[in-house]
């Protein structure tokens, strides 16, 4: 059973105060884009994980775990427990989503494993686990996993796991500049807290941007570009100052909008048209500032059996 699953970019990432459970309250507008990992689940004697880079990608998979701490392995275990079966499955992960790049590649693999294992072990016309059930299981693994199951464009609140699909018209065209080496998401959140404390700023209570939602609903790429925000961007730039040069270069080369994707270090650039995206990708690649320059479009569906 093979499942294809997309990367995400955060169109808005509002980071609020730390909650009693240790997580930050978030307002998160997720957008699924056409960079895909594939996870294949095969019956096996025991749970095992193998990871390889997709043939057309230059993803560095050296830091991807293959033991029980792999998020896809955790997903398989949760599905097995819910269905009352042994987690005897081999998971083959082919990665094209940047690793530790702020595009939820690990969460995407977990979402794909949820869907693949549920279908592998329960192929009835009326399966025991619905998509909503799988999203609920995904929230036990990580805040980004439910969205990777859902896909499209959605507003996430709480830790980001409580989702409402957002009305989106048309297709938006993106260019992504990856960086050598990843950034730790916990480290970026910790730096965000440190910077706020240093500046004496009380943590805001974020709300969904009306400007952003209007741009999505009307298919207005220029309006969306001006509404992109990421409260983690200052922390990512503090930890990796070179990202500032990448963002500046993309803007200078014609990007309508630019921001760090999630916790970084991937930088995301929105172009007004597909042609503009092609020109921007070519020009940005020529600067040598990025490890890899990728084009994608969105929104696209979430984890899908292929």
C-alpha positions in Angstrom: 0.0 0.0 0.0 1.6 3.2 -1.2 0.6 6.7 0.0 1.7 10.0 -1.3 1.8 12.9 1.1 2.6 16.6 0.6 4.8 19.1 2.3 3.3 22.2 3.9 4.1 25.9 4.2 2.7 28.1 7.0 1.0 31.1 5.5 0.5 32.4 9.0 2.2 31.1 12.1 1.1 33.1 15.1 2.8 31.9 18.3 1.0 32.7 21.6 1.9 32.2 25.3 3.1 28.8 26.6 0.1 26.8 27.9 -0.1 24.7 31.0 0.8 21.6 29.0 4.1 23.2 27.9 3.0 23.9 24.3 2.6 27.3 22.8 -0.9 28.3 21.8 -0.9 28.7 18.0 -2.8 30.1 15.1 -1.5 28.3 12.1 -2.7 28.6 8.5 -1.4 25.5 6.8 -1.1 25.2 3.0 -0.2 21.9 1.3 2.2 22.1 -1.6 3.3 19.8 -4.4 6.5 18.4 -2.9 5.7 14.8 -1.9 7.1 12.0 0.1 5.9 8.4 -0.5 5.4 5.8 2.1 4.9 2.1 1.1 3.6 -0.3 3.8 4.2 -4.0 3.2 3.3 -7.0 5.4 6.4 -8.2 7.3 7.4 -10.2 10.3 8.2 -7.1 12.4 8.0 -3.4 12.3 10.9 -1.9 10.3 11.6 1.4 8.5 13.8 2.1 5.5 14.4 5.5 4.2 15.8 6.6 0.8 15.9 9.9 -1.1 13.5 10.1 -4.1 15.5 9.6 -7.3 15.0 13.2 -8.5 15.7 14.9 -5.2 18.9 15.9 -3.3 17.4 15.4 0.1 19.9 14.6 2.8 18.4 11.6 4.7 21.4 11.1 7.0 19.6 12.4 10.0 16.3 10.6 9.5 15.9 7.9 12.2 14.9 4.4 11.2 14.1 3.0 14.7 11.1 3.3 17.0 11.7 7.1 17.2 10.8 7.5 13.5 7.3 9.2 13.4 6.1 6.8 10.7 6.9 3.9 13.0 5.0 5.5 15.8 2.1 6.0 13.5 2.1 2.3 12.5 2.1 1.3 16.2 -0.9 3.6 16.9 -2.9 2.1 14.0 -2.1 -1.4 15.0 -3.1 -0.7 18.6 -6.4 0.8 17.5 -7.2 -2.1 15.2 -6.0 -4.7 17.7 -3.3 -6.2 15.4 0.4 -6.7 15.7 2.5 -3.9 14.0 4.1 -6.3 11.5 4.9 -4.0 8.7 7.8 -2.8 6.6 7.7 0.9 5.9 9.6 2.2 2.8 9.9 5.9 2.9 11.0 7.9 -0.3 11.7 11.4 0.6 11.6 14.6 -1.5 10.5 16.9 1.3 13.5 18.7 2.9 14.5 17.1 6.2 14.3 19.4 9.2 13.4 22.2 6.8 10.2 23.6 8.4 8.0 21.8 5.9 6.8 19.0 8.1 8.5 16.1 6.3 8.6 13.8 9.3 4.9 14.6 10.1 4.0 14.0 6.5 5.6 10.5 6.7 3.6 9.8 9.9 0.4 10.8 8.1 1.2 8.6 5.2 1.9 5.7 7.5 -1.4 6.2 9.3 -3.3 6.0 6.0 -1.2 3.2 4.5 -1.3 0.9 7.6 -5.0 1.5 8.1 -5.7 0.5 4.5 -3.2 -2.4 4.6 -4.8 -4.0 7.8 -8.4 -3.1 7.2 -9.4 -3.0 3.5 -13.2 -3.3 4.0 -15.5 -1.0 2.1 -16.5 0.5 5.5 -13.2 0.6 7.3 -13.0 0.9 11.1 -10.8 4.0 11.0 -12.1 7.1 9.2 -10.0 10.0 8.0 -11.1 11.9 11.1 -10.0 9.0 13.3 -6.6 9.0 11.6 -6.3 12.8 12.2 -7.1 12.2 15.9 -4.4 9.6 16.0 -2.0 11.9 14.2 -2.5 14.6 16.9 -0.9 12.1 19.4 2.3 12.1 17.3 2.7 15.8 16.5 0.9 19.0 15.8 1.5 19.0 12.1 0.4 15.4 11.4 -3.4 15.9 11.3 -2.9 18.5 8.5 -0.8 16.2 6.5 -3.7 13.8 6.5 -6.2 16.5 5.6 -4.3 18.6 3.1 -5.6 21.6 1.2 -5.5 24.8 3.2 -6.7 24.9 6.8 -6.6 26.9 9.9 -5.1 25.1 12.9 -5.6 26.3 16.5 -4.6 24.9 19.9 -1.2 23.3 19.2 -2.2 23.6 15.6 -3.9 20.2 15.6 -7.5 21.4 15.7 -8.3 22.1 12.0 -10.9 23.9 9.9 -10.6 23.8 6.2 -10.2 27.2 4.6 -11.9 28.4 1.4 -9.2 28.7 -1.2 -9.7 29.7 -4.9 -7.2 29.0 -7.6 -3.6 27.8 -7.4 -0.7 29.6 -5.8 2.9 29.2 -7.1 5.9 28.8 -4.8 9.6 28.6 -4.8 11.5 27.1 -1.9 15.1 27.6 -1.1 16.5 24.9 1.1 19.6 25.3 3.4 22.4 22.9 4.2 21.6 21.4 7.6 18.3 21.7 9.5 17.0 23.7 12.4 15.6 22.1 15.5 12.0 23.1 16.0 12.3 23.1 19.9 15.4 25.2 19.6 13.6 27.8 17.4 10.7 28.0 19.8 13.1 28.4 22.7 14.9 31.2 20.8 11.5 32.8 20.1 10.8 32.8 23.9 14.3 34.1 24.7 14.0 37.0 22.2 10.6 38.0 23.5 11.9 38.0 27.1 14.9 39.9 26.1 12.8 42.6 24.4 10.3 42.6 27.3 7.4 41.8 24.9 4.4 40.0 26.4 3.5 37.0 24.3 0.7 38.0 21.9 -2.6 36.1 21.6 -2.7 35.6 17.8 -5.8 35.6 15.7 -6.5 34.6 12.1 -5.6 37.3 9.6 -8.7 38.5 7.8 -6.5 39.9 5.0 -4.9 36.5 4.5 -8.3 34.7 4.5 -9.7 37.1 2.0 -6.7 36.7 -0.3 -7.1 32.9 -0.2 -10.9 33.0 -0.9 -10.4 35.3 -3.9 -7.3 33.7 -5.3 -5.4 37.0 -4.9 -1.7 36.0 -5.0 -0.5 39.6 -4.5 -2.8 40.1 -1.5 -1.7 36.7 -0.1 2.0 37.8 -0.5 1.5 40.9 1.7 -0.4 38.9 4.4 2.3 36.2 4.9 3.5 36.2 8.5 5.6 33.9 10.7 6.3 34.7 14.4 9.1 32.2 14.4 11.0 34.0 11.7 13.0 36.3 13.9 14.1 33.3 16.0 15.1 31.3 12.9 17.1 34.3 11.6 18.8 34.7 15.0 19.9 31.1 14.9 20.8 31.1 11.2 21.6 34.7 10.1 22.4 33.6 6.6 18.7 33.1 5.9 18.3 36.8 5.9 20.4 37.0 2.8 18.3 34.3 1.1 15.1 36.2 1.9 16.5 39.5 0.6 17.8 37.9 -2.6 14.4 36.3 -3.3 12.6 39.7 -2.8 15.2 41.5 -5.0 14.7 38.9 -7.7 11.0 39.5 -7.9 9.2 37.4 -5.3 5.8 38.8 -4.4 6.2 37.5 -0.8 8.8 35.8 1.3 9.1 34.2 4.7 10.8 31.4 6.5 8.8 28.3 6.3 7.7 27.1 9.8 10.7 26.8 12.1 13.0 26.9 9.1 15.5 26.9 7.6 13.7 26.6 4.3 12.7 29.9 2.8 9.4 30.2 0.9 8.7 32.7 -1.9 5.3 33.3 -3.4 5.2 34.3 -7.1 2.2 35.9 -8.8 2.2 33.5 -11.7 3.7 30.2 -12.7 6.0 31.9 -15.2 7.1 34.3 -12.5 7.9 31.3 -10.3 10.0 29.6 -13.0 12.0 32.8 -13.5 12.5 33.3 -9.8 13.6 29.7 -9.3 16.2 30.0 -12.1 17.5 33.3 -10.8 17.6 32.2 -7.2 19.4 29.0 -8.1 22.0 31.1 -9.9 22.9 33.0 -6.7 24.3 29.9 -5.0 22.7 30.9 -1.7 20.6 27.8 -1.4 21.4 24.2 -1.2 18.5 23.5 -3.5 15.8 25.5 -5.2 12.4 23.8 -5.6 9.2 24.9 -7.3 5.7 23.8 -6.1 2.1 24.8 -6.2 -0.8 24.6 -3.8 -3.1 23.7 -2.4 -3.0 20.0 -3.0 -4.7 17.1 -1.2 -3.4 15.4 1.9 -2.2 11.8 2.3 -3.6 9.9 -0.7 -3.4 6.2 -1.6 -1.7 5.9 -5.0 
